[in-house]
Amino acid sequence: MIEPDLIIFDCDGVLVDSEVLSCRCLSEVLAGYGIDLGLDQALELFLGRSMTAILDHYKTLDPEQFSAALRAGVRAAFLSALGPIEGVSSVLDGLQIPYCVASSSDVDRVCFSLFLTGLAPHFDGRLYTSQMVERGKPAPDLFLYAADRMRADPRRTLVIEDSVSGVTAGKAAGMTVWGFVGGSHYQSRDGKAILSQAGADRVFGRMADFWRTDRSSDGSIR
């Protein structure tokens, strides 16, 4: 791929620095149900996963009650501390390539996150979530759906992801995937090794380095 026709951004951990906040909330809400899940375990199990994945894992939880409690906790945490990933607004401002967001979070949460961080105007309706497909990440459905809606060839689509499930989904969709490890959830974890092992074509840690890539002799991005 010399230059993509479409760039798909994940939201949590790529556009907004939300993963530690949301996983800490998950740990706290589960504790109220007598389930002990530390922050590191939450990141390991559910980073980049949907509410459905959590409920499938803990089958004894009441879906409506638990979902409402978690959404309320996450909303409060985001209002208090959510910020954009450093430098991402400048990247979006400079893009001449069509782009969109495809997230495992529900539509309300993604819209709320983008509004709070001032990123919403960048996406103007180009927002796709796991609610819109049968299977969420790590299945490729969401990325294929987004590419179809954006009228782009998956083989000429670039995905920016921060999770193993997201990288797996992007590669299964036949797309080029760059892993991003600049979120706070990778401060004490070897994100480069984690996402490289998952199959990422490139891993970077600063949005300032978005286009600073190695290129092969034929000019293609590596």
C-alpha positions in Angstrom: 0.0 0.0 0.0 1.7 3.2 -1.2 -1.0 5.5 0.2 -4.3 4.4 1.7 -7.7 5.4 0.2 -9.2 5.4 3.7 -8.0 5.6 7.3 -10.1 4.0 10.1 -9.4 5.2 13.6 -10.3 3.3 16.7 -11.6 5.7 19.3 -10.6 4.6 22.8 -6.9 4.7 23.3 -6.3 6.2 19.8 -8.4 9.4 19.6 -9.1 9.8 23.3 -7.1 8.6 26.3 -9.9 6.6 27.9 -8.7 3.0 28.4 -7.4 3.4 32.0 -10.5 5.4 33.0 -12.9 2.9 31.6 -11.1 -0.2 32.8 -10.8 1.3 36.3 -14.6 1.9 36.2 -15.1 -1.7 35.1 -13.1 -3.0 38.0 -15.1 -0.8 40.5 -18.5 -1.8 39.1 -17.6 -5.5 39.1 -16.4 -5.2 42.7 -20.0 -4.2 43.6 -21.0 -7.6 42.3 -18.4 -9.4 44.3 -16.1 -9.9 41.3 -12.4 -9.1 41.9 -10.8 -7.8 38.7 -7.7 -5.6 38.9 -6.9 -2.9 36.5 -4.2 -4.9 34.7 -6.5 -7.8 34.4 -9.3 -5.6 33.0 -6.9 -4.2 30.4 -5.7 -7.7 29.5 -9.2 -9.2 29.1 -11.3 -6.3 27.8 -9.1 -3.7 26.1 -10.8 -2.9 22.8 -13.8 -5.2 23.5 -17.5 -4.3 23.6 -20.0 -4.5 26.4 -21.3 -7.7 24.9 -17.9 -9.3 25.4 -18.0 -8.4 29.1 -21.4 -9.8 29.5 -20.5 -12.9 27.6 -17.6 -13.4 30.0 -19.6 -12.8 33.2 -22.8 -14.6 32.4 -24.3 -14.2 35.9 -24.5 -10.4 35.6 -27.9 -8.8 34.9 -27.3 -7.2 31.5 -29.5 -4.1 32.0 -28.5 -3.4 35.6 -24.8 -3.9 35.0 -24.7 -2.0 31.7 -26.4 1.0 33.3 -24.1 1.0 36.3 -21.0 0.8 34.1 -22.2 3.5 31.7 -22.9 5.9 34.6 -19.5 5.3 36.1 -17.7 5.8 32.8 -19.6 8.9 32.0 -18.7 10.4 35.4 -15.0 9.5 35.0 -14.9 10.9 31.5 -16.5 14.2 32.6 -13.8 14.5 35.3 -10.7 13.4 33.4 -11.0 12.5 29.8 -8.7 14.1 27.3 -7.7 13.7 23.7 -4.6 11.8 22.7 -1.8 14.4 22.5 -1.3 15.5 18.9 -4.3 13.7 17.4 -6.2 16.9 16.5 -3.2 18.1 14.4 -3.1 14.7 12.6 -6.8 14.9 11.7 -6.4 18.6 10.7 -3.7 17.6 8.2 -5.3 14.6 6.6 -6.1 14.8 2.9 -7.3 11.2 2.9 -10.9 10.2 3.8 -11.1 8.9 7.4 -13.7 7.7 9.9 -13.9 6.1 13.4 -14.9 2.5 14.1 -15.2 1.6 17.8 -16.2 -1.3 20.0 -18.0 1.2 22.3 -21.6 2.1 21.8 -22.6 5.2 19.7 -23.6 7.3 22.7 -20.2 6.8 24.4 -18.2 7.5 21.3 -20.2 10.6 20.6 -19.8 11.7 24.2 -16.0 11.1 24.1 -15.5 13.0 20.9 -17.7 15.9 22.1 -15.9 16.2 25.4 -12.4 16.2 23.8 -13.4 18.6 20.9 -12.8 16.0 18.3 -16.5 15.6 17.2 -16.3 18.1 14.3 -13.6 16.0 12.6 -16.0 13.0 12.1 -19.4 14.5 11.1 -21.4 11.3 10.8 -18.5 9.1 9.8 -18.8 7.0 13.0 -19.3 3.2 13.1 -19.7 1.0 16.2 -20.0 -2.7 17.1 -23.8 -2.1 17.5 -24.0 -1.9 13.7 -22.6 -5.4 13.0 -23.3 -8.9 14.1 -19.9 -9.6 15.5 -17.6 -7.1 17.3 -13.8 -7.1 17.3 -11.7 -9.3 17.0 -14.0 -10.3 14.1 -13.4 -8.2 11.0 -17.1 -7.2 10.6 -16.9 -3.7 11.9 -13.9 -2.6 9.8 -15.4 -4.2 6.7 -18.7 -2.4 7.4 -16.9 0.9 7.8 -15.0 0.5 4.6 -18.1 -0.5 2.7 -20.0 2.6 4.0 -17.0 4.8 3.1 -16.8 3.0 -0.4 -13.2 2.0 0.1 -11.3 -1.2 -0.8 -10.3 -3.0 2.4 -6.9 -3.7 0.8 -6.3 0.0 0.5 -7.5 0.8 4.0 -5.3 1.7 6.9 -6.5 1.0 10.5 -5.1 2.7 13.6 -5.6 0.5 16.6 -4.4 0.2 20.2 -5.6 -3.3 21.2 -4.9 -6.9 20.3 -8.6 -7.4 19.4 -8.5 -4.4 17.1 -5.3 -5.4 15.4 -6.6 -8.9 14.9 -9.9 -7.5 13.4 -8.1 -5.2 11.0 -5.7 -7.9 9.7 -8.7 -10.3 9.3 -10.4 -7.7 7.2 -7.3 -7.6 4.9 -6.3 -4.1 5.9 -3.0 -2.6 6.8 -2.9 -2.0 10.6 -0.7 0.4 12.6 -0.6 -0.1 16.3 -0.7 3.0 18.5 0.8 2.7 22.0 0.8 6.4 23.2 -2.2 6.0 25.5 -1.7 6.0 29.3 -2.6 2.3 29.4 0.7 1.4 27.9 2.9 3.3 30.3 3.8 0.2 32.2 3.3 -2.4 29.4 5.4 -3.3 26.4 2.8 -2.2 23.8 5.2 -2.5 20.9 5.8 -6.2 21.6 2.1 -6.8 22.3 0.7 -5.3 19.1 3.6 -6.5 16.9 2.9 -10.1 18.1 -0.8 -9.5 17.3 0.2 -8.7 13.7 0.5 -5.0 13.5 2.4 -3.8 10.4 3.9 -0.9 12.3 3.8 0.3 15.9 4.3 3.9 17.0 3.9 5.8 20.2 3.4 9.5 19.3 0.9 11.1 17.0 3.7 13.5 16.0 5.2 10.5 14.3 2.1 9.5 12.4 3.6 9.7 8.9 7.2 9.1 9.9 7.4 5.5 8.6 10.0 3.4 6.9 9.4 2.9 3.2 10.5 0.0 1.1 12.4 0.4 -2.1 9.1 0.5 -4.1 7.8 3.3 -1.9 5.3 1.3 0.0 4.5 1.9 3.6 6.0 -0.5 6.1 
